[in-house]
């Protein structure tokens, strides 16, 4: 499940927040954590790391000599295994991995460039997951530990949200009355799904689907339009966003449905929710900078520069994100560590952190290539 899985220590939030929610004062130079490059199959010219589960298994992509992108799974000891492609496909990428080492992702057919969803079992067996009849574009967005995956599929003028059940069968989820477009973005361990649906007038609404498929409009804040939900925690609290006053505004919905706007640093700047934990703490961006919001709605500046962001948070309160061209980790007390590139490289990016604190992502090497790494 690719949402933030953890509570951010509220005492830590209080510790790094300052009066008036000003920026955290400058501290000593941050610790620098060095990466470990993940091995790649022979002939690969580059790689990227995307997701890591609680077993330490990583999924990502490798680039072949002819620059094709293929999905790969690294064992907890770092051994890479390319995931199989169906006949006629030349590109694949993973989207998520659960704690059973099941991977979901997509493949592209060479003949018509159509995208299709696949699932790879722990033993490598591949299952093609059906989209809408006649679809040329089907995408998966999330996977829970029960093996339920969600996403969407397009055919003609329709874009419909889908749930793929553990047995591989697909269920087309309901839309708001009169709508023909919707997407499913995230599923929690209880099987509750969130995403978006357009109504009869074409307006986008954040929605939630219960396990029996019942759709609920989550509503928005005053002045909000074009609203969507992107993450849900195990208690049913939801993170997403809307457009209000010409700016993107991050939103959080409680399990009971109450919606709260996530403030930015000024009234003239927007905010973006990216992940939510079990206590309802949200991480993301405000006014282009890495930020967190406590369950009570307190905005916290994580002390990074402009063009920074917080992307995920683990059970120990560790946050990962970026500050300019470098990946960054903040511990539960707000102390920053930079996640270094490979020797000779200049950039790094963190994609996922598990509850043991292992981080996976990509780093630039001295020869200019991008490589999958762990910190």
Secondary structure as UniProt FT lines:
FT   HELIX           10..16
FT   HELIX           19..21
FT   STRAND          31..33
FT   STRAND          36..37
FT   TURN            42..43
FT   STRAND          46..52
FT   TURN            54..55
FT   STRAND          58..63
FT   TURN            65..66
FT   STRAND          69..74
FT   TURN            76..77
FT   STRAND          80..82
FT   TURN            87..88
FT   STRAND          89..97
FT   TURN            99..100
FT   STRAND          103..109
FT   TURN            110..112
FT   STRAND          115..120
FT   TURN            122..123
FT   STRAND          126..129
FT   TURN            133..134
FT   STRAND          137..143
FT   TURN            145..146
FT   STRAND          149..155
FT   TURN            156..157
FT   STRAND          158..164
FT   TURN            166..167
FT   STRAND          170..172
FT   TURN            177..178
FT   STRAND          181..187
FT   TURN            189..190
FT   STRAND          193..198
FT   TURN            200..201
FT   STRAND          204..209
FT   TURN            211..212
FT   STRAND          215..217
FT   TURN            222..223
FT   STRAND          225..232
FT   TURN            234..235
FT   STRAND          238..244
FT   TURN            245..246
FT   STRAND          247..253
FT   TURN            255..256
FT   STRAND          259..262
FT   TURN            267..268
FT   STRAND          271..276
FT   TURN            278..279
FT   STRAND          282..286
FT   TURN            287..288
FT   STRAND          289..293
FT   TURN            295..296
FT   STRAND          299..301
FT   STRAND          308..313
FT   TURN            315..316
FT   STRAND          319..323
FT   TURN            324..325
FT   STRAND          326..330
FT   TURN            332..333
FT   STRAND          336..339
FT   TURN            343..344
FT   STRAND          348..353
FT   TURN            355..356
FT   STRAND          359..364
FT   TURN            366..367
FT   STRAND          370..374
//
